[in-house]
């Protein structure tokens, strides 16, 4: 029986206000929408027989309309580099996504197909062939206005290779709307305030976990470590952060600071609390 495909959707709501003069502005959705989408959903069989294992492949990719907008071109190429990989950074968005898809499917058929053929030679029936030859790959990207003068881009990747559990991770990016520059945490946060920001994150993490376990007392680092959190690393400022409209959000993917079972952890810090420690 085939697994249910992942139905991935993106709802993109853009505001009418311009970001910065001469920069990339996000307007209301029209035929000339500033945010365009590429949607791919395919079921790719490992070999050319309907009964062979298959890969459920889907991409829902958002990118900026490059018409007469050099800043959009810069941002799109950087998103492609960070999300799809350096091999796709110089292509037009449509070509980059199509090339990425073709490469993924080619690698699946080449690498997994070789193992499948060897397994099929030894199996007496199709029921004996392991399910791990099946694959699922899903990529969702989202582009929107963030804090004033900032464009946010996020990506969520889901990969199931038939192991004990699927892998999921996110990538968050922030761009200067006037130049297209990708902003790093070193450029956004004061280096001298590293300890202060880490304390803010720790305090918010403690509140977040207290809400998840209202019947337990969580007050110390040791309490968190009993939950498997921060057992193998101290609190740190992640590369995945988002300069949103009302707050700065920090993403810790699975295994970053907690076990897989804890899922991804997102910490939100209001600007009023973190602004004293920011450069911009």
C-alpha positions in Angstrom: 0.0 0.0 0.0 1.3 3.4 -0.9 2.0 5.9 1.8 0.0 9.0 1.8 1.8 11.9 0.1 2.6 15.0 2.2 0.3 17.8 1.2 2.3 20.9 1.6 0.7 24.3 1.3 2.0 27.9 1.5 -0.3 30.8 2.4 1.6 34.0 1.5 0.1 37.3 2.9 2.0 40.4 1.8 1.5 43.9 3.1 1.2 47.0 0.9 3.9 49.1 2.4 7.2 49.4 0.6 10.3 48.3 2.4 12.9 50.9 1.4 13.3 53.3 -1.5 15.2 51.6 -4.3 15.0 48.3 -2.5 12.8 45.2 -2.9 9.2 46.0 -2.1 6.4 43.4 -1.5 3.0 44.4 -2.8 -0.5 42.9 -2.9 -0.9 39.7 -4.8 -1.7 40.4 -8.5 -0.8 39.0 -11.9 2.6 40.6 -11.3 2.9 39.4 -7.8 6.2 40.1 -6.1 6.2 36.6 -4.7 6.0 33.7 -7.2 5.6 30.0 -6.6 6.9 26.7 -8.1 4.9 23.6 -7.2 6.1 20.1 -8.0 4.5 16.9 -6.8 5.8 13.7 -8.4 5.8 10.0 -7.6 9.0 8.6 -9.1 9.5 4.9 -9.4 12.9 3.4 -8.8 12.8 1.4 -12.0 10.4 1.6 -14.9 7.8 -0.8 -13.4 4.7 0.3 -11.5 5.4 -2.3 -8.7 8.9 -1.0 -7.9 9.7 1.2 -4.9 9.1 4.9 -5.4 10.0 8.3 -4.1 7.3 10.8 -3.2 8.9 14.1 -4.2 7.4 17.5 -3.6 8.6 21.1 -3.7 6.5 24.2 -2.9 9.0 27.0 -3.6 8.4 30.7 -3.1 10.7 33.3 -4.6 10.7 37.0 -5.4 9.6 38.2 -8.8 12.8 39.4 -10.5 11.1 41.7 -13.1 12.9 45.0 -13.1 14.2 44.3 -9.6 17.9 43.7 -9.2 17.6 43.3 -5.4 15.2 40.4 -5.9 17.7 38.7 -8.2 20.4 39.0 -5.5 18.1 37.6 -2.8 16.8 34.7 -4.9 20.4 33.6 -5.8 21.4 33.7 -2.1 18.3 31.7 -1.2 19.1 29.1 -3.8 22.7 28.9 -2.6 21.6 28.4 1.0 18.7 26.1 0.4 19.4 24.1 -2.8 23.1 24.3 -2.8 26.0 26.1 -4.5 25.5 24.3 -7.7 22.2 26.0 -8.2 23.1 29.5 -7.0 23.6 31.1 -10.5 20.5 29.8 -12.2 17.1 31.4 -12.6 14.7 30.1 -9.9 12.7 27.9 -12.2 15.8 26.3 -13.7 17.4 25.9 -10.2 14.4 24.0 -8.8 14.1 21.9 -11.9 17.8 21.0 -11.9 17.6 20.2 -8.2 14.7 17.9 -8.7 16.4 16.1 -11.6 19.6 15.6 -9.6 17.7 14.3 -6.6 15.7 11.8 -8.7 18.9 10.8 -10.7 20.8 10.1 -7.4 17.8 8.1 -6.0 17.6 5.9 -9.1 21.4 5.5 -9.3 22.3 4.9 -5.6 19.2 3.2 -4.3 18.5 1.4 -7.6 21.8 -0.4 -7.5 20.9 -1.8 -4.0 17.4 -2.6 -5.1 18.5 -4.7 -8.1 20.8 -6.7 -5.8 18.0 -7.3 -3.3 15.5 -8.2 -6.1 17.9 -10.9 -7.4 17.8 -12.6 -3.9 14.1 -12.1 -3.1 11.6 -14.8 -4.0 8.7 -12.3 -3.9 8.1 -8.6 -3.8 6.9 -8.8 -0.2 10.4 -9.7 0.9 11.8 -6.5 -0.5 12.3 -4.0 2.4 10.2 -0.8 2.6 13.3 1.4 3.0 13.7 1.5 -0.7 10.8 4.0 -0.7 11.7 7.6 -0.1 9.9 10.9 0.7 11.3 14.3 0.0 9.6 17.6 0.7 10.8 21.2 0.5 8.7 24.2 1.4 10.0 27.8 1.2 8.3 31.0 2.2 9.3 34.6 1.6 7.7 37.6 3.4 8.3 41.0 4.9 9.9 40.9 8.3 11.0 43.8 10.4 11.2 47.2 8.7 13.8 47.0 5.9 14.1 43.2 6.3 12.9 40.3 4.1 12.5 36.9 5.7 12.9 33.6 3.9 12.3 30.2 5.5 12.7 26.7 4.3 11.4 23.4 5.8 12.8 20.1 4.6 11.4 16.7 5.3 13.2 13.5 4.3 12.2 10.0 5.0 14.7 7.3 3.9 12.9 4.4 5.6 14.9 4.6 8.9 13.7 4.7 12.4 12.2 8.1 11.9 12.2 10.8 9.2 14.5 13.8 9.3 13.1 17.3 9.4 15.0 20.6 9.7 14.5 24.3 8.9 16.7 27.1 7.6 15.9 30.7 8.3 17.3 33.7 6.5 17.2 37.5 6.7 18.0 39.9 4.0 18.6 43.7 3.9 15.8 44.9 1.6 17.9 47.8 0.2 21.0 45.7 -0.8 19.9 42.1 -0.8 22.7 41.2 1.7 22.2 38.1 3.7 22.5 39.1 7.4 24.5 36.9 9.8 24.0 36.8 13.5 27.4 38.5 13.9 26.1 41.4 11.8 22.8 41.6 13.7 23.8 41.1 17.4 26.4 42.8 19.4 29.4 40.5 20.0 29.9 41.9 23.5 26.3 41.0 24.4 26.6 37.3 23.6 26.2 36.3 27.2 23.2 38.6 27.7 21.4 37.2 24.6 22.1 33.6 25.6 20.6 34.4 29.0 17.5 35.8 27.3 17.2 32.6 25.3 17.7 30.4 28.3 15.0 32.3 30.2 12.5 32.0 27.4 13.4 28.3 26.9 12.6 27.8 30.6 9.2 29.5 30.2 8.5 27.5 27.1 9.2 24.2 28.8 7.3 25.2 31.9 4.2 25.7 29.7 4.7 22.2 28.2 5.0 20.6 31.7 2.6 22.7 33.9 2.5 20.0 36.7 6.3 19.9 37.1 8.8 22.4 38.6 11.3 23.6 36.1 13.6 26.3 37.4 17.2 25.3 36.7 19.5 24.0 34.0 19.5 20.7 35.8 15.7 20.5 35.5 16.0 21.0 31.7 18.7 18.4 31.4 16.4 15.9 33.1 14.2 16.5 30.0 17.2 15.9 27.7 17.6 19.6 26.9 21.0 21.2 26.9 22.6 18.0 28.1 25.4 18.1 25.5 25.7 21.8 24.8 25.4 25.1 26.5 22.9 27.6 25.3 24.0 29.5 22.2 22.7 31.9 19.6 21.7 29.8 16.5 22.4 30.7 12.9 18.7 30.2 12.3 16.9 33.3 13.5 14.2 35.5 12.0 13.8 39.3 12.4 10.0 39.3 12.4 7.7 42.3 12.7 7.1 42.1 16.4 9.9 39.8 17.7 13.1 38.0 17.0 12.6 34.2 16.7 15.3 31.6 17.1 15.1 28.1 15.6 16.8 25.1 17.2 16.4 22.1 14.9 16.1 18.5 16.2 19.3 17.4 18.0 20.6 21.0 18.2 19.9 21.3 21.9 17.5 18.5 22.6 16.8 14.9 21.4 14.8 14.1 18.3 11.7 13.4 20.4 11.6 17.0 21.6 11.0 18.2 18.0 12.2 21.6 16.8 12.4 24.3 19.5 11.4 27.9 18.6 12.2 30.7 21.0 10.5 34.1 20.6 12.1 37.2 22.1 10.3 40.6 22.0 12.2 43.4 20.5 11.9 45.4 23.7 14.0 42.8 25.4 16.6 42.1 22.8 16.9 45.5 21.0 19.6 46.8 23.4 21.8 44.0 22.3 21.4 44.4 18.5 23.5 46.4 16.1 20.6 47.1 13.7 
